[in-house]
């Protein structure tokens, strides 16, 4: 009788864990549409055009009296949103760990971001300040929400399941991004057929991402649950809290070593993604339709890539699989360097290669880091992880821009990014992950 009771409890625990995991996947499904449709495709060009509409004869707008070139307003707004996120994330992360109430904080961040994104429907005429403010709020809120979302991973998945669960989450996100982007592009490219102007079509695409985000965020908020926290610390202002987290990490130097490796190779990944269209248009002479098609191909194949790399991690371990993906990134950049101009087929092959390693590299990095986080400090450490992901992703664009400035060649600029993958590979390979997991106070999986 006692054995049957234990089995029933174990079965109930497994069923509850799977229910939470399925709910967790849906947050990636909800918010990835913002990253794909809003931040990557539509908002940059549209907000720039709105700023240009408001510009003076010299091409400047004047937010708070500061002269800013209209073409620089969007990237400056993104930078400001990163600064806000860097200040807020450590504070929210420490509060989540201290109280154990992650779900209300996740819901608040998600709906602030979704509301700001939906409000982009009203971005028209010369309302560039409205657009900048909504972008700062939405982007910072997304960063905070993703930090809280990621911090659930160690709590909803035991060590042996974590790579697969993280990979499925990324796959859900890329699948949603692909689906909504296709619908958005149909509306945008055939806006006359739908009886709306191009501007209205873009505003509908922006707002639809916010409605999607808010609607599907209900699923994880219903299914995830809060847990009591062993941490009882007072919170401090954002930068002081981040500094305290980094000081705590110094007691776990192997965790810090992984984070440094991730900072470098992820910066390379983000720079390739952000600069690939520039390389395709300026160096290879490819048209907008080819570039949009390549973005869609990356999104679709990233689903299969994330799931495939999750399976490889079960066989070879997450660290080895990530190292293999970094080697693949390096080979992809080398192939891109030699790609002839005016060759859309070659560019699509390049996009396919990126798609196959993109989601898996990110998913397995997240799951591997989750093993290195001391129990009870998940949100706080994932705040540092998100800061390194978003707040430090300026080195790659800087190197890309400096290389182009010095050589006048986008080919030289794209090949310079190999440094991030090579150095990241070396640093990651030097991290003894089994010892790092044990030092963090976590059980060591059979294969890692």
N, C-alpha and C positions, 0 to 999 in steps of 0.2 A: 504493500500500500504506500509506504514511504517512498519507494522507488518510482512508482507511478506519479506521485505528487511532484517529485523533483523533475521528472520528464515533462510533466505538464507545465511547470513553471519555466523550464528552459525553452519549451516550445512557445509559450506566451512571450517570453523575452525576445526570442528570435523574430516572432511575428511583429511585435512592437517596434523592433529595430528596423525591420524592412519597411514598415509603414513610415517611420521617420525618414529613412533614406529616400524613399520615393517622393515624399514631400520636399526634402532637401533638393533633389534634382530640379524640382519645378522653380526654385528661385533662379537658377541659372537660365532656365527656359524663359522666365519673366524678364530678367534685367538685361540679358545679352542683346536684345533687340535695340536697346538704347546705344550700346557700344557700336553695333554694326550700322544700323540705319541712320542714327542721329550723328554720332561723333565721327564715324569713319566716312560716311557718304554725303549726307545732305547738309548738315548744319554749317560746316566750314565755308563752303562756297556761298550759301545763302546769307549767312550773317555778314560775310564780307561784302556782299552786294548791298545789303541794308546799310552797312557803315559807309559805303561809297556814296549811297544816296544822300546821306546826312553830311558828307564831307564838305569842307570849304573849297575855295578855288585851288588851293594848294594840295588838295587830296588828304587833308587832316580832319579828324574828329577831335573833340575836346572833352573827354570824360573827366568830370571834376576839375575842369580847367587845364588839364594836361594835354598838350598836343601829341596826338598819336596818328600815325599813318593808318588810313582805313584798312589797308591790306594786312596790317599787324594786329588789328583789334582782336580777331579770333584767337591767334596763338597766345596773345597776352592774357586773354580771358581764361584760356585753358591753364596757363601758368598760375594765375591767381587762384583758380579752383584747386590746384595741387597744393598751394601754400595753405589754403583754408583746411584742406583735408589733413595735411601733415599736422596742423595744430589741433584738430578735433579728434582724429582717430585714436591717439594714445589715451586721451581723456575718456572717451567712450569705452575703449577696450578695458581700461582699468576699472571703470564703473561696472561693466558687464561681468568681469571676473569677481569683483568684490561682492556684488549683489546676487550673482547667479541668474539675473533676469535679462537674458540676451534677447528673448523674443520680443518684448515691448520695444526695445531699442532698435532691433532689426525692422520691426513694423514702422516705427517712426521714421527711420532713415529711408526706407523703401518708399513710403508714401510722400515724404517731402520731395524726393527725387522724381517720383512719378507725376506729382502735381506740377512741379516746375517744368517737366518735359511736355506735359499736356498743355501748359500755358504758352508754349512756343507757337501754338496756333495763332496767337495774337501778335506775333512778330511780323509786322508789315511796315510799309512806308519807310520812315527814317528812324524807327524805334530801336536803334542799335543798343542803347543803354539797357532797355528791357531784355534784349537778347543776351547781352553780356551777363546781366544779373541772373537770368534764368539758367544760363550755362554754368556759372559758378556754383549756384545752389545744386543743380542736378548732378554735376560731376563730383562735387564734394560729397553729396549724399550717397551717390553710388559707391564711392570709395569706402565710406563708413559702413554701408550695408554689406559690401563684399567682405570687409574685414570680419564682421560679425558672422556672416554666412560661412566663411572659411573656418572660423574657430569652432563651429559645430562638428567638423569632420572627426576629430579624435573622440568625440562623445557619442557619435551615432554609428561608428564603424570600428570593430576590433582591428588590431594590427594586420591580421591576415586578409582582411577585406578592403583595406583602406585604398590601395592602388586602384582596384576595380571601381569602387564607389566614386572616387575622385574623377576617374576617367569618364564614367557615365555622366557625371555632372557637367563636365566640359562638353561632352557629346550633345547633351540636351541643349546647352546654350548655343552651340554652333548650328544645331538643327533649327532652332527657333529663329536665329539670325538669318539663316538662308531662306526660310519660308517667308518671313515678313519682308525681307529685302526684295524678293521676287515680286510680291504683291505691290510693294511700294514702287518698284521700277516700272511695272505695268502702268500704274496710275500716272507716274511722272512722264514716261515716254509717250503715252497716249492720252495726255490730259485734255486735248481738244475733243477727243471722242467722248470723254466723260463730261464735257461742257464746263470745264473749269480752267482757269489760267494756270500757267506754269508756277507762279508764286503760290497760288492757292493749293495746288497739288503738293508742293513741298511742305506747306504748313500742315496739310492733312497728314502727310507722312510723319512729320515730327510729332504731332499730337497723338497719332495712332500708337507710336512707340510708348508714350506715357500711359495711355489707356491699357495697352497690353501689359506693361510692367505692373501697374496697379491691380489689374484684374487677376493675373496669375500669381501675384504675391500672396493672395489669400490662401493658396494651397499649402505652402510651407508654414504659414502662420497658424493654420489649423492643425497641422500634423507635428511640427516640432514642439518639444517641451523643454521647459527650463529645469535646471538641476541645481541643488544646493551647492554653494561654492565654499571650498576650504579657505579661500583667501579673504582676509579681513584687513584691508589697507585703506587708508584715506586717499582720496584722489588729489591730484595736483594739476596746475595748469598744463596745457598740452605739451609744450616743449620740455618742461621739467619732468613730466610723466614719461616722455620718450627717452629723455636722458637717463631716468631711473631704470627704464627697461633695458637700455643698452648696458648700464652698469651691472644689472642683474645678469645679462648675457655674458659678461666677462667671467662669471663663475661657470659658464658653460661654453668654453672657447671653441669646442667642436661645432656647436650649434651656430656660433658666430661665424666660423669658417665656412659652413654651408651657405649661410646668408650672404657672405661676401661673394662666393662663387655664383650664386643665383643672381645677385645684383648685376654682375658683369655679363653673364650670358643672356639673361633676360633683357638687359639693355640692348644687346645685339639683336635679339628677336624683335623687340618693339621697334627698333630703328629700321630693320629690314621691312617690316610691315608698313611703316609710315612713309618710307622713301621709295618703295618699289614702284609706285605709280609715277613718281617723278623720274625715276630711271627709265621706266617704260616709255614715257612720253618724250622726254628731253633727249635721251641717249639713243633709244631704239626707234623713235619716230612712230610710235603706235597710237592709234586713235582712241577716243573716249570709250567707244563701244567695246573695244578689245580689253581695255583696262577694267571696265565694269564687269565684263565676263570673267576676267581673271579673279576679281574679288569674290564673285559668286562661286567659282570653282574652288577657291581656297576654303570658303565657308562649308561647302558640301563635303569636300574630302577631309576636312578637319574632324568631322563626325566619325568617319571610318578610321582616321588616324588615331584619334584619342582612344577608341575602343580596342584597336589593334595593339597599340602600345601598352594598354592596360593588361592585355593578355600576355604580351612579351614580358612584362614586369613580373607576372606570376611565375614565369618559367626562369627568367634570368635575374630577377631582382630589379627594384626601381633604379638604384644607382647606376647599374650597368646599362640599363635601357636608356636612361637620360644621357649617359656618356655616348652611347651609340647615336642618339638623336643629334647631339652637338657635332659629332663627326659628319652626320648627314647635312646639317646646316652649313658646315664649312664647304663641303663638296658642292652644295647648291650655289653658294656664292661664287665659287671658282667657275662653275658652269655658266653662271650669269655674266661673269666678266668677259667670257669668250663668245657670248651670244651675239650673232650678227644683227645689225640694224634691219628694221622692216621685216622681222621674222615672228609673226604672231604665234605660229605653232610652237616655236622654241620657248616663247614667253609663257604660253599655256602649260608647257611641260614643267617649266620652272615653278609656276603657281601650283601645279599638282604636287610637286616635291615639297613645297612649303606647307601645303595643306596636310600632307601625310605626317609631318613631324610637329606642326604647330600646336595642336590641341594636346597631344601626348606629352610634349616637353613641359607644358604648363601644368597639366593635370598631375603628372608624376612628381614634379617639383613640389606642388602643394601637399601631396600625400606624404612625400618623404620628409618635408619640414614638420608635418604634424607629429611624426614620431620623435622629433627632437625638442618638442615643447614640454617644459615641466608641467606636470598635472596641476590644474587650477589656475594656470596663467595663459590659457589658450587665446583669449581675445587680445590680451596685452601683447603677446608675442606675434600674433597675426597682424596686429597694428604695425609693428616694426616690419613685418613681411610686406604689407601693403605699401608702407612708406618706401621701402626699397624698390618695390614694383613700379609705383607711380611717381613718387617724389624724386627719385634719382635717375629717371629715364631721360636725362639730358646729355649724358656723356656721348652716347652714340650719335645723335643728331649733330652734336658739336664736332665730333671727329669727321663725320660725313661732310659737314659744311666746310670745315677747315681744309680737308683734303681737296675738295672741289675748288676752293678759293686758290689754293697753292698750285694745283695742276691744271685746272680748267677741264678736267675729265671726270664725268660721272662714273666711268668704269673704274678709275682709281678710287673714287669715293666709295663705291660699293664693295670693292675688294678690301678696303681698309677695315671693314667691319669684321673680317675674319679674326682680327685680334681679340675681339670680345669672346668668341667661341673657343679659341685656342687657350686663352688664359683661363676662362671659365672651366674648360675641360680639365686643365692641370690642377686648378684649385679644388674642384669637386673630386677628382680622382684621389687627392691626398687626404680627404676626410674619411676616417675610419668609422663608418656609419654605425656599425654594431656597438662599438664603444661609446659613440656619441649618444645613442639611444639609451644605453644603460646609464650613462652619466646624467642624463636628463631625468632619470627615475622612472622610465617606461619599460614595459616588457619588450624583449627583442624578438621580432618575428622570425620564423624559420628561414624565410628567404627575404632579403632586403637589398 
